[in-house]
Amino acid sequence: MPSRDQSSARSSDPDRLLAAARRGDDGAFEALIEPYRRELHAHCYRMLGSVHDAEDALQEALVRAWRGIGRFEGRSSLRSWLYRIATNSSLRLIERRPKRVLPMDQGNPSDPHVELDAPLVESTWIEPYPDDQLGLEDGLASPEARYEQRESVELAFTAAVQHLPPLQRAALIMSDVLGFKPAEVAEALEQTPASVYSALQRARKATEERLPEQSQQETLRSLGDDGVSEVVERFVEAWEGADFEALRSMLAEDAVLAMPPQPHWFRGRDAVVEFLGLRPLVPGRTWRMAPARASGQMALGSYVRNEPGAPLAAADLLVLTLSDDGRITDLTAFRDPKLFPSFGLPEAHAMDSEAGADL
């Protein structure tokens, strides 16, 4: 992308910025597209299930938009035009990269005593989305949308749409998440309205079959801020204290633990607790947690000390999926400390290592 020319970006008049951008003013172009950058990034993430892939798709889209701004005639809104380019950049990337999944999509649950295999290639896994850090707003993107903006980056929704063929995925996201009219979706995807309508109906049916009855946004509202805080505090206390009975009481009977990029996953309260006792929560380790938000859900950055005097190092980003009675139905531990900065988490815990050695 061309660098920003600050002198050209001073005007906030969209018509003037557009005219200047058409004349090749890169600063005016940057100022023109800046209000849409975050929502376009979220759109690319929904399409691709990966923050890194979304950044690649968005960068390609903005380069194409810069090269094509001189031909933009204004027959549609600038926002619609940018979404068209971003959608097609995402579709091209889908053709070149493997489908993103969660471990549950790869095979059957494992026995807690299994020897863990080497992690699978990172590019096969869905990544959590830093919606708070990137400024994703609450509520619907438009009155015509069916899914809330944060709901549409939840892990369950992201995983569900990754199973859709590319055309169905794009039609569903543009229509039911962004609220574009069918004619606009058809134009963006260079399809007939009839083919878009057919793809959308199939996509809705397939997606609803994979989604839980209640989204996390609905669950969090039903629990309330105080209720959610209580659940998180209890979980942190139980995890840091290796209190297995407390953890057991907080898990739903059919709770699932997954640990991308590790392919193994575990189903059932007993299996999850048994694995925790055999692997992460063994005697001699010290754990500390820091609160976060990820993919519209409650999350925790976990830090571990494996021996006395060692620093508390970043370990996993744990994303919690809750039921409306406050139990944990899914615990997804993304085992990649490089994720921490994107979620506003430090790479090392602030607690003094010597003070923590006695805890």
C-alpha positions in Angstrom: 0.0 0.0 0.0 1.2 3.5 -0.7 2.2 5.5 2.4 -0.2 8.0 3.9 0.1 11.7 2.8 -1.0 13.6 5.9 -1.5 16.8 4.0 -4.1 15.2 1.7 -5.9 13.5 4.6 -6.9 16.7 6.4 -10.2 17.0 4.6 -12.9 14.8 6.0 -15.4 15.5 3.1 -15.9 12.1 1.5 -16.6 13.7 -1.9 -13.4 15.7 -1.8 -11.4 12.7 -0.6 -12.9 10.5 -3.4 -12.0 13.1 -6.1 -8.5 13.4 -4.7 -8.1 9.7 -4.5 -9.2 9.3 -8.1 -6.4 11.8 -9.1 -3.9 9.5 -7.4 -3.7 11.1 -4.0 -2.7 8.1 -1.7 -3.3 10.1 1.5 -6.9 10.9 0.4 -7.4 7.2 -0.4 -6.2 6.2 3.1 -8.5 8.7 4.8 -11.4 7.6 2.6 -11.1 3.9 3.4 -10.1 4.3 7.1 -13.6 4.2 8.5 -14.2 0.8 6.9 -10.9 -0.9 7.7 -11.9 -2.6 10.9 -15.2 -3.9 9.6 -13.6 -5.2 6.4 -11.0 -7.0 8.5 -13.8 -8.7 10.5 -15.5 -9.6 7.3 -12.4 -11.3 5.9 -12.0 -13.1 9.2 -15.5 -14.5 9.0 -14.8 -15.7 5.5 -11.5 -17.3 6.4 -11.5 -18.2 10.1 -8.1 -16.8 10.6 -6.8 -13.4 11.7 -3.6 -13.9 9.7 -5.4 -14.9 6.6 -7.8 -12.0 7.1 -4.9 -9.6 7.2 -3.6 -11.0 3.9 -7.0 -10.8 2.2 -7.6 -7.3 3.5 -4.2 -6.1 2.3 -4.8 -7.5 -1.1 -8.3 -6.0 -1.2 -7.0 -2.5 -0.3 -4.2 -2.7 -3.0 -6.9 -3.6 -5.6 -9.1 -0.9 -4.3 -6.3 1.7 -4.6 -5.5 0.5 -8.2 -9.2 0.6 -9.1 -10.4 3.8 -7.3 -10.1 5.8 -10.6 -12.7 3.5 -12.1 -15.1 3.7 -9.2 -18.2 5.4 -10.7 -20.3 5.6 -7.5 -23.2 3.5 -8.9 -23.0 1.7 -5.5 -21.9 3.0 -2.2 -18.1 3.1 -1.4 -18.8 0.6 1.4 -20.5 -1.9 -0.9 -17.7 -1.5 -3.5 -15.1 -2.2 -0.8 -17.0 -5.2 0.5 -17.2 -6.6 -3.0 -13.4 -6.4 -3.4 -12.7 -7.8 0.1 -15.1 -10.7 -0.5 -13.5 -11.7 -3.8 -10.0 -11.4 -2.2 -11.2 -13.8 0.5 -12.6 -16.2 -2.1 -9.3 -16.2 -3.9 -7.5 -17.0 -0.7 -9.9 -19.8 0.1 -8.9 -21.5 -3.2 -5.2 -21.4 -2.1 -5.3 -22.4 1.5 -6.8 -25.4 3.5 -10.1 -25.1 5.3 -9.9 -23.9 8.9 -11.4 -26.3 11.4 -11.4 -27.1 15.2 -10.0 -30.4 16.5 -13.6 -31.7 16.9 -13.9 -31.6 13.1 -10.8 -33.9 12.6 -11.8 -37.1 14.4 -13.2 -38.7 17.5 -12.4 -37.6 21.1 -9.3 -39.0 22.7 -8.6 -41.0 25.8 -7.2 -38.8 28.6 -4.2 -41.1 28.9 -3.2 -40.9 25.3 0.3 -39.7 24.4 -0.1 -36.3 22.7 0.9 -36.2 19.1 3.0 -33.4 17.5 0.8 -30.4 16.8 -0.7 -30.4 13.3 0.1 -27.7 10.8 -1.0 -24.4 12.3 -2.7 -23.2 9.1 -5.4 -25.8 9.4 -6.9 -24.4 12.6 -9.5 -21.7 13.3 -8.0 -18.8 15.1 -9.7 -16.7 17.9 -10.7 -13.2 16.9 -9.6 -10.1 19.0 -12.9 -8.3 18.6 -12.3 -5.9 21.5 -8.9 -4.9 20.3 -10.1 -4.3 16.7 -13.2 -2.4 17.8 -16.0 -4.7 16.7 -19.3 -3.2 17.8 -22.2 -4.8 19.6 -25.5 -5.5 17.9 -26.6 -5.9 14.3 -24.7 -4.4 11.4 -28.0 -3.4 9.9 -31.7 -4.0 10.5 -31.7 -6.7 7.8 -29.0 -8.8 9.4 -29.9 -12.0 11.2 -26.7 -12.4 13.3 -25.1 -9.9 15.7 -21.6 -8.7 14.8 -20.0 -10.4 17.9 -22.2 -13.4 17.4 -20.8 -13.8 13.9 -17.2 -14.2 15.2 -18.0 -16.7 18.0 -16.1 -19.9 17.6 -19.2 -21.9 16.9 -20.4 -19.6 14.1 -16.9 -19.3 12.7 -16.5 -23.1 12.6 -20.0 -23.6 11.1 -19.5 -21.3 8.2 -16.1 -22.8 7.4 -17.9 -26.0 6.4 -19.9 -24.1 3.7 -18.8 -24.0 0.1 -17.3 -20.6 -0.8 -20.3 -19.2 -2.6 -22.7 -20.2 0.2 -20.3 -18.8 2.8 -20.1 -15.4 1.1 -23.8 -15.2 0.5 -24.6 -16.0 4.1 -22.1 -13.6 5.6 -23.0 -10.7 3.2 -26.7 -11.2 3.6 -27.3 -12.4 7.2 -24.3 -10.8 9.0 -23.8 -7.6 7.0 -27.4 -7.1 5.9 -26.8 -6.5 2.2 -29.8 -6.9 -0.1 -29.9 -10.0 -2.3 -29.4 -7.9 -5.5 -26.2 -6.3 -3.9 -24.9 -9.8 -3.0 -25.6 -11.1 -6.5 -23.7 -8.1 -8.0 -20.8 -8.5 -5.6 -20.4 -12.2 -6.3 -21.2 -11.9 -10.0 -24.0 -14.3 -9.8 -27.7 -14.2 -10.7 -30.2 -13.3 -7.9 -31.7 -16.8 -8.3 -28.3 -18.6 -7.7 -27.6 -16.4 -4.7 -31.0 -17.1 -3.2 -30.5 -20.8 -3.7 -27.0 -20.7 -2.1 -28.3 -18.6 0.8 -31.1 -21.1 1.6 -28.7 -24.0 1.6 -26.2 -22.1 3.7 -28.8 -21.1 6.3 -30.0 -24.7 6.7 -26.5 -26.1 7.0 -25.3 -23.4 9.4 -28.3 -23.7 11.7 -27.8 -27.4 12.0 -24.3 -26.8 13.3 -25.0 -23.9 15.7 -26.0 -24.3 19.3 -29.6 -23.3 20.2 -28.3 -20.1 21.9 -25.4 -17.9 21.0 -22.8 -16.8 23.5 -24.1 -13.2 23.2 -27.5 -14.4 24.4 -26.0 -16.5 27.1 -23.8 -13.7 28.4 -26.8 -11.3 28.5 -28.9 -13.9 30.4 -26.1 -14.5 33.0 -25.5 -10.7 33.4 -22.2 -9.1 34.1 -22.2 -10.2 37.7 -23.0 -13.8 36.9 -20.3 -14.0 34.2 -17.8 -12.4 36.5 -18.6 -15.0 39.2 -18.2 -17.9 36.8 -14.8 -16.6 35.6 -13.6 -15.9 39.1 -14.5 -19.4 40.3 -12.8 -21.0 37.3 -9.6 -19.0 37.8 -9.5 -19.9 41.5 -10.1 -23.6 40.7 -7.5 -23.7 37.9 -4.8 -21.9 39.8 -5.5 -24.0 42.8 -5.7 -27.3 40.8 -9.0 -27.9 42.6 -10.4 -30.7 40.5 -13.7 -31.1 42.3 -14.4 -27.4 41.8 -13.5 -27.7 38.1 -15.7 -30.7 37.8 -18.7 -28.9 39.3 -18.3 -26.1 36.8 -18.2 -28.3 33.7 -21.3 -29.4 31.8 -21.7 -33.2 31.7 -20.8 -33.3 28.0 -18.1 -30.6 28.2 -15.4 -30.5 25.5 -11.8 -29.6 25.8 -9.8 -28.8 22.6 -6.2 -27.5 22.3 -5.4 -26.3 18.8 -2.9 -26.9 17.2 -2.9 -30.2 19.1 -5.3 -32.6 17.3 -6.5 -34.4 20.4 -9.7 -33.3 22.1 -11.7 -34.7 25.0 -15.4 -35.0 25.6 -17.2 -35.4 28.9 -16.7 -33.9 32.4 -14.8 -36.9 33.7 -12.5 -37.2 30.7 -11.7 -33.5 30.8 -10.9 -33.4 34.5 -8.8 -36.5 34.2 -6.8 -35.1 31.4 -6.2 -31.8 33.3 -4.9 -33.8 36.3 -2.6 -35.8 34.1 -1.2 -33.0 32.0 -1.5 -29.2 32.7 -2.4 -29.2 36.4 0.2 -31.6 37.7 2.0 -30.9 41.1 4.9 -28.5 40.9 3.5 -26.2 38.3 2.2 -22.7 39.1 -0.6 -21.2 37.0 -1.9 -17.6 36.9 -4.7 -16.3 34.7 -5.4 -12.9 33.2 -8.9 -11.9 31.9 -9.5 -11.2 28.2 -12.2 -11.4 25.5 -11.9 -13.4 22.3 -14.3 -14.2 19.5 -17.1 -12.4 21.4 -16.6 -14.8 24.4 -15.0 -14.8 27.8 -11.4 -15.7 27.7 -8.3 -16.0 29.9 -4.6 -15.8 29.2 -2.9 -18.5 31.1 0.7 -18.3 32.4 2.7 -21.2 33.7 5.8 -21.7 35.8 7.3 -25.1 35.5 9.9 -24.9 38.3 10.5 -22.6 41.3 12.1 -19.3 40.5 11.2 -19.5 36.8 9.2 -16.7 35.2 5.5 -17.0 34.6 5.5 -17.5 30.8 2.5 -17.2 28.5 1.0 -20.6 27.7 -2.5 -20.7 26.3 -5.4 -18.4 25.4 -8.4 -20.2 26.9 -11.8 -19.3 25.4 -14.8 -20.3 27.5 -18.2 -21.3 26.1 -20.9 -21.0 28.7 -24.4 -22.4 29.1 -27.2 -20.3 30.5 -26.9 -22.0 33.9 -23.2 -20.8 34.1 -21.6 -24.1 33.3 -18.7 -24.5 30.9 -19.7 -26.4 27.8 -16.5 -25.9 25.8 -13.0 -25.0 26.8 -10.8 -24.2 23.8 -7.2 -23.6 24.7 -5.3 -22.0 21.8 -1.7 -23.1 22.6 0.1 -20.2 21.0 1.7 -17.5 23.2 2.2 -15.3 20.1 -1.6 -14.6 20.2 -1.3 -12.8 23.5 -0.4 -9.3 22.3 -3.4 -9.2 19.9 -5.7 -9.7 22.9 -4.1 -7.0 25.1 -2.2 -9.6 27.2 1.4 -9.3 28.2 3.8 -12.0 27.2 4.8 -12.6 30.8 2.8 -12.3 34.0 3.3 -9.2 36.1 3.6 -11.2 39.4 7.1 -11.2 40.8 8.6 -14.7 40.1 10.2 -15.0 43.6 7.0 -14.0 45.3 5.1 -16.4 43.2 7.4 -19.3 43.9 5.8 -19.9 47.3 2.2 -19.9 46.0 
